[in-house]
Structure formats: structure tokens, C-alpha cells
């Protein structure tokens, strides 16, 4: 429930972005993703092994509270009971990687990053032309 509320808050705040901010964010999205992948690859090479996300389920026992309508007494009845649920969690598991293939992949990502950087600069220039920054009204 709290995750859903947090997601709603994030979406509401994202909707508050100006068209220029949204354009700028879209212009550098691919570059940001590539930067994150490059850092991840460099860390893998430094460690000598990779990390893989693994999702697993754990049982969870918690107290649940509720209200019910008592038909014969014509009133609400509060109750507490135990609820069983399954909680999904994520952990990082070490995995073997081919370090030479990882080096090649890193080299190719750095070349692609240079191309994405040029594309992002052009896209940011287009955003600047479409949505010029005006002086605030006084």
C-alpha cells in the first residue's frame, strides 16, 4: 500500500514538470541509461565476477484487523486475526562472467556513449529552441 502511495506521489510530481524539463529529461534518457550500464560493467571488471538479481519468496505472518457486520446484534464488530502472505524480495547473487567479453562489451558501450552524447546535445538544442526560457513575471 505504501509503495502504491509513493508511486502515486512520484507520478504527481512528474506531472508538475514543465514541458522544457520533460523535453530535457527525454533528451538525455538514453545517455543516462548508458552511463549506468558502463559503471556496472566497470565494477564487474574490478570485482572479477558479476552480480545477478534474484527474486525469492518468503512467508510472512502478520496481524490483520477488520470490521464486520453482526447480523443478529445489528452492529459492527471489530476483529483481529493472523494473515499469511508471501513477500517477494530481491538479492544479488554472484555469477561468473567472461572477463574478455565484458571488456569488449565495455569498449562498445563507450563508443555508443559518444554517439548518444552527440545525439543528446542535438536534442537538448531542439528543446531549447522549442521551449525558450523566459524571464519570470514580476
N, C-alpha and C positions, 0 to 999 in steps of 0.2 A: 504494500500500500504506500509506504513512504517513497519507494522507488518511482511509483507512478506519479506521485505528487511532485517529486523532484523533476521528473521528465516534463510534466506539465509546466512547471516554473521555467525550465530551460527553454522550452518551446515558446512560451510567452515572451521571455526576454529576447529570444532570437527574432521574434516578430517585431520587436521595437527597433531593430537595426534600420538605419537609413538606407535608401537604395544604393548610395555610394558605398557604404560599408559592406552591404551584401555583395555588390559587384567586386569590390576589392577582395573579399574573402573567397569568392568563387574563382577569382583570377589566380590566386596563389594556392588553391586547394591541392592540386596535383604536386606542386613543388614541396609543400609541407609533408605530404604523404611520402614522397621520395626521400626527403631528408630523414624522416623517421626510420624508413627501411634501411638507409645507409648506416645510420647509427647502430641499428640492430645487427646488421651484418658485421660491422667493425667489432662490436662486442663479442659476437660469436667467434671471430677470428682470434681475438685476445684470449678468450676462455679456452678455446680449442674444442668446444662442444656447443651444440645448440640447445635451446630451451623450447619445449613444445607445450602449449596449453592443453590441459587435460581436464575435462569436466567429470565430476563424480557426484553421486547422490549420497546424502546422509539422512538418516531418520531423525525426526525432530518431534519431541513431545512438549506440548505447551498447554497452558490453561486457556480455555475459550469461555467467553461469557456471552450471555444472550438473554433475550426476553421471549416469553411465550404467553399465549392467552389461555388462561384456565377456564374451560367451558362451564364447569359447574359452579365455580365461585365468581364468575364474571369479573375477573380482574387479571392484570398482568402478573406474571410470575418470573422473577429473575433466577437464573441458574448459572452454575459454573461446572465445567466438565473438562476432561482432558481431550485434546485433539492431537491426532497423529498426522504428521505431514512429512513430505520428503523435500529436503532443501538441496538445491543444486549448488555446488561450489566448484571453483576452478583452482588448479595448482599448476605450477611449472615443473615439467619433468625433463631431466637432462637426456639428450639424444645425441648419437654420433652423427657427425657431418663429414662430408668430403671437403677438406680444407682447400684443396686446389680449385674445386668447383665453386666454393664460396668466394675465393679470391677473384675468379673470373666474373662471377655474378656482381661482386662489388665494383669491379672495374667497369662493367657495362652499366651499372646503375649510376656511376659517377658521370659517364658520358651522357646518359639520358638526362641526368640532373641539369647539365649545362644547357641542353636543348630546352628543358622545361623552364629554366631560369629566363632564357630569352623570350620564350612564349609568354611567361608571366609578366615580364616588363612591357611587352606589347599590349597585353590585356589590361594591365594597370593604366597604361596611357589611354586606352579606349575608355576606361571607367572615368578617368579624369576629364576626358572630352565630353562624355555623356552627362556626367554629374559634377559640374564645376562647383568648387567650394565657394559659397557666398559669405559675405561678412554678416555676422549676427545682427539682427534688428535691435535698435535701441529705443 
